[in-house]
Amino acid sequence: MGETESSVTFFDKTFEEAFALLVDARNYLAEREQTDAGRLGPGLQLAASCECMRLTARLTQMMAWLLVQKAVHDGEIGEAEAARTEHRLGGHAICATRGAWGQSQLPPRLQRLLDRSHGLYTRVARLDEMVALRHARRDRGGADRRDGAD
């Protein structure tokens, strides 16, 4: 991501926010069966289940990406390794979109988790693009220096 103290602080805060969201989601999912399932009709139960899967997908993709970036910051892997396709943020088709049904009928706690996860996923997606662009510029700069040396 970057070596400046402010970028490390920003990364740490983003990681902490993602981890807090992960814990909140885990708590909701653990309690959901007792609190929400009995109050929702079958159609709304299906919608809530689909959105819980979307929430889980967002969290999984974000945490995987953030852990790769943490490994870069800690010197465990290089930026070139982190920029490889398999380490980029994934799941855009599911994670970057909102459900086809309106969220207004979903349980309020799930709505808040979905909103938080969507906002954080969008932010992490921007960070992923920034990291990829910076790496591409470094690669291009290195290639330009090598080409100029001939």
BELFEN-V676758 format. One record per pair of residues at least 4 apart in sequence whose C-alpha atoms are under 8 Angstrom apart, sorted by sequence separation. I is the first residue (numbers start at 1). GAP is how many residues later the second one is. D is the distance in whole Angstrom. If there is no record, write none. Layout:
I&GAP&D, I&GAP&D
//
This chain:
3&4&7, 4&4&6, 5&4&6, 6&4&6, 7&4&6, 8&4&6, 9&4&6, 10&4&6, 11&4&6, 12&4&6, 13&4&6, 14&4&6, 15&4&6, 16&4&6, 17&4&6, 18&4&6, 19&4&6, 20&4&6, 21&4&6, 22&4&6, 23&4&6, 24&4&6, 25&4&6, 26&4&6, 27&4&6, 28&4&6, 29&4&8, 31&4&6, 32&4&5, 33&4&5, 34&4&7, 35&4&8, 36&4&6, 40&4&6, 41&4&6, 42&4&6, 43&4&6, 44&4&6, 45&4&6, 46&4&6, 47&4&6, 48&4&6, 49&4&6, 50&4&6, 51&4&6, 52&4&6, 53&4&6, 54&4&6, 55&4&6, 56&4&6, 57&4&6, 58&4&6, 59&4&6, 60&4&6, 61&4&6, 62&4&6, 63&4&6, 64&4&6, 65&4&6, 66&4&6, 67&4&6, 68&4&6, 69&4&6, 70&4&6, 71&4&6, 72&4&6, 77&4&6, 78&4&6, 79&4&6, 80&4&7, 83&4&6, 84&4&7, 91&4&6, 92&4&5, 93&4&7, 94&4&8, 99&4&8, 104&4&8, 106&4&7, 107&4&6, 108&4&6, 109&4&6, 110&4&6, 111&4&6, 112&4&6, 113&4&6, 114&4&6, 115&4&6, 116&4&6, 117&4&6, 118&4&6, 119&4&6, 120&4&6, 121&4&6, 122&4&6, 123&4&6, 124&4&6, 125&4&6, 126&4&6, 127&4&6, 128&4&6, 129&4&6, 130&4&6, 131&4&6, 132&4&6, 133&4&6, 134&4&6, 135&4&6, 136&4&6, 137&4&6, 138&4&6, 139&4&6, 140&4&6, 141&4&6, 142&4&6, 143&4&6, 144&4&6, 145&4&6, 146&4&7, 2&5&6, 3&5&7, 32&5&7, 33&5&8, 40&5&6, 71&5&5, 72&5&5, 77&5&7, 82&5&6, 83&5&6, 91&5&8, 92&5&8, 106&5&6, 1&6&7, 2&6&7, 71&6&6, 72&6&6, 81&6&8, 82&6&7, 1&7&8, 72&7&6, 104&7&8, 37&8&7, 103&8&6, 72&10&7, 69&13&7, 68&14&6, 68&19&7, 98&20&8, 97&21&8, 65&22&7, 96&22&7, 29&23&8, 65&23&7, 95&23&7, 65&24&6, 64&25&8, 96&25&7, 95&26&7, 96&26&7, 62&27&7, 61&28&6, 61&29&6, 25&30&8, 61&30&7, 58&33&8, 57&34&7, 89&35&8, 89&36&7, 22&37&6, 57&37&8, 58&37&5, 57&38&7, 89&39&6, 54&40&7, 55&40&8, 88&40&7, 18&41&7, 54&41&6, 18&44&7, 19&44&8, 18&45&7, 15&48&8, 51&48&7, 83&48&7, 83&49&6, 15&51&7, 83&52&7, 47&54&7, 80&55&7, 79&56&7, 48&58&6, 52&58&8, 55&58&8, 59&58&7, 47&59&8, 48&59&8, 55&59&6, 58&59&7, 62&59&6, 58&60&8, 44&61&8, 44&62&7, 48&62&8, 55&62&7, 62&62&7, 51&63&8, 58&63&6, 8&65&8, 1&68&7, 3&70&8, 36&71&7, 1&72&8, 28&81&8, 28&82&8, 25&88&7, 24&89&8, 21&92&7, 21&95&8, 21&96&7, 18&102&7, 1&126&8, 1&129&8, 1&130&6
//
